[in-house]
Structures are given as structure tokens and as C-alpha cells.
């Protein structure tokens, strides 16, 4: 097989892999949003019925989820325990700096959560949790609409772009 043929195969494979990675990132964001919604519900229930202190609430929230969200909530609990910043929002920013794997939309929602925790009375914090949960649901609905068509389009367009590049190079 010639170098041009091998190069064409590599270009098509690389572009196809890029399309698959876009689809995987899309699915990952959906999963993170679902887990974040469950954590927010848990936090709301803990605040309403047990009045759990914020650092302990974050540790418990970390126990309710896994992966990168667990790391963020554990980091937030550590920052709150260490009083590294005067506000919860600053502690949340410190916790988010350590996790680079979060999609931008999830980081934005977690920053919004950091703005409402610890600032207001119980009702205000619960309203803040509800607002973040509503924003999560809105983003999840936007991602879920035409999901199958969108994922197939990512994969197909990437393969077609790879084939077009291969044709141009050969």
C-alpha cells in the first residue's frame, strides 16, 4: 500500500475519531447534568430537614455522586473547612480550578451554586438550589432535544470531512 493510501486512511480515521469524541463529550455532559440534579435535590432535602452545616453538606453531597463532581464537592468542603476564602463563591472557584474535566456549562452552573450557598438564610439557599436545578434541567432539555440526530450528525460530518480531506490530499 502506498504512503498516500495509508495517509488517507489515517486522515479518515482521525476525523472519525474526532466525531466520536464529540459525541462522547455530549453524552458525558448529559450524564454530569443528571448527576448534578440529583446532588442538588439531595442538598435541598438535607438543608430543609436537617439544617446540615455547609462543609458537612458538601461532604455528604460528594458521597452521593462520583467522578469529577465528587472531586469538586470534596474540594469545596476542604476549602470551606480551611477558610481559605471569605465567601463560598471564592471557595467554589478554588475547588473548580483543580478539575479541568468539567464542561463549561457545568462549571457555570457550579459557579452559580457557589453564589447562592452560604449567602442567604435557609429559604434563600433553597431558592438558590432550585434556581440552579432549573438551569440544569433547562440545559439538559436543550441537550436531549434531537439527541440521536445530533450525535449521528457529529459522527457523519466528521467522517465526511475526513474523506474530503483524504481526497484533497490524494
Steps between C-alpha positions, in 0.01 A plus 500: 500500500632845417569780742209696353260216576629463854478876547142505369400224740663683789324828412160330477561311823617813679200703392265214584660476844447872548129459419474213746674707767251785443212255544662357815547850647135572427388184682737574787354848547150353512608251766668770708188715487282209613734427791516869593120517511494203740765663720310830507182319605692321774649828622159666506352214704792504744469874551122489539476213744833484683651848466835338425800737526644591162837316515327183617230546238767515229669184635167319498425628149838364389399165644181504295681531167820386338769602260581861439194632688617311807840667470340844471279457807783346703722790397228747598466335842879521550503866399211578735665314789829679442334842468723567202265770371246728671209396276363168379523625142876545532530153654301358208732671253800342675333159489420541130859596413619154592260320264569559134269225376174686548315638197454876500125483555540287814771732634267794445222326693736415786616863516133602519458253786800652678340844479187389686638265767582652836388849402136496592271355762360149462221602261741700287742208475220262406381745234858518372519121480166495318624763253814302424295182463263676259797622295638143496168364380479768233849414370421128516180554301694697239756221474236226487295654220587325172780318683522198267499712185763735642734219608469323166566831324821555698628159403390524137635850445835405650530196273398703196750773587769232533408350164501845336843578644631163388374563147663842497833363618503203262 
